Amino acid sequence: MISPSQLVWLPLAALVCSAVTTPLVRWLALSFGLVDAPDGRRKMHGRTIALGGGIAVLISTAIAIAIAMAGPLAGMDYTPYRLLMGLAAAAIVLCSVGLFDDYFELRARHKLLGQVAASLIVMSSGLVIQSVEIFGQDVQLGLLAWPFTMFWLLGAINSVNLIDGADGLATTVGIILSGTIAIVSWMTGNELSCVLALCLAGSLVGFLIFNFPPASIFLGDAGSMLIGLVTGVLAIAGCLKGPASIAMAAPIAIWAIPAFDCGIAILRRKLTGRSMCTTDRGHLHHCLLRRGVGSRQMLAWVAGLCGFTAAGALLSLQFQNEAIAIASIIIVVGFLVATRMFGHAEFQLVTNSFLNVGVSLFVPGRVGHWAVRKRTVHLQGSRKWEPIWDVLTAAAEQLELTSLKLNMNLPWLHESYHATWHREHTEAAHDLWHADLPLQMQGKTVGHLRVTGSTRTGPASDWVTKFAELVSSVEGQLDALAEEPIVKAETHPAAAPLLPGGLPLTSEAAAH
């Protein structure tokens, strides 16, 4: 067993390598135009910032691992080296995909293809979860082993990728993840995972010197996906209790905050009828910033939340009690939702969806004014959308439409609004028509209105024309709404400086 004295210098070596490599990578990125420029809509940082920080992290980690292999790891078995080689190849593939995305803005399907390829490389090196242990019960996965492992790795990659929306955030989360995994690996006797996690943690600490608010270089997709891949792999390898058998409570607790943020984002976009790739400002860090927390205080908040669930994971391993890990997750998630800090609006969307299903089941086929259902959820922001929505629903009733669904998403104004209107009807599906009408504000498409009506009330073209005229007048109200100042309660002296129009000035890349 490697002694702590042999391990302590590994993160220090990685830190020094990262501190030296990062300025060089930043210079090269600026020279070759690998930068993230503000666009006034989604990328709200105040100046052009270099990308490619993931390359600096990868190089620094690789150098530290090479040093370790010449020392503490020189006498290890071949099997760990096989995993190491597979992880190295996967990291290079994923970093390459991330760089292409940073430079050329790949489509989501192409990024996913690269993530799947990297995951398959790792799995082919022998890292496949064959069974999981939940509260002492061993569950054999059988044919689900490969899909389950793939799901875990893709979830790890994308949860860090999605949370990378503020200076130093993904880096800080990566440090906590890798540091916790190093301790877990040490406790379970998985030496290779411990060494790799320490090297990654040291590299991220060195990179954070330049990525701390206000950042001078961003991780980019190459870096955020790299952190997700490596920590996702090491979380499995470090928690193995036997041949390909893993106790899931600790890894889930370690990943609780990134996974919760990712899951809420997917839920929010799915329930509002938007693409999974749609950008918004509804992530945890956005919600904290809107509450008046400064960028550095926001990092402290997220680090504290991650640290709490990480401590729950460590205690659950120490005392061999998975309930501790699960309790830490419930406490943190419950706190965020109960205080309306994060996740409350999304849970309200879920509640509305269940209510709609319940009403349709228990009150079928009855039509009348009382059968009209209206539900609204103000996901983010403070502007008054209700007058516009009231005008649209009044027109829908007058035109005897069947349903409306309004989705507004203005990330540069920190606004997101979702509303539905539905009138019970007896028409069959083939007697209904649908139209999706884009809504524009100040020349930008900011939302969509989905209209449904019945062919029995007249030609669809007549109603679409009438409603399109109404939408045209509504867009004038949208322009006026954009000029409204942000409510003072959403700003705070400790918050980041404001751009014209009340927008917070941060140095971060795109809000995922």
Buried (B, 14 or more C-beta within 10 A) or exposed (E): EBEEEBBEBBBBBBBBBBBBBBBEBBEBBBEEEBBBEBEEBBBBBEEEBBBBBBBBBBBBBBBBBEBBBEEBBEEBEEEBBBBBEBBBBBBBBBBBBBBBBBBEEBEEEEBBEBBBEBBBBBBEBEBBBBBBBEEEEEEEBEEEBBEBBBEBBBBBBBBBBBBBBBBBBBBBBBBBBBBBBBBBBBBBEBBBBBBBBBBBBBBBBBBBBBBBBBBBBBBBBBBBBBBBBBBBBBBBBBBBEEEBBBBBBBBBBBBBBBBBBBBBBBBBBBBBBBEEEBBBBBBBBBBBBBBBBBBBBBBEBBBEBBBBBBBBBBBBBEEEBBEBBBBBBEEBBEEBBEEEBBBBBBBBBEEBBEEBEEBEEEEEEEEEEEBBBBBBBBBBBBBEBEEBBEBBBEBBEEBBBBBBBBBBBBBBBBBBBBBBBBBBBEBEEEBBBEBEBEBBBEEEEBBBBBBBBBEEBEEBEEBBEBBEEBBEEBBEBBEEBBEBEBEEEBBBEEBBEEBEEBBBBBBBBBBB
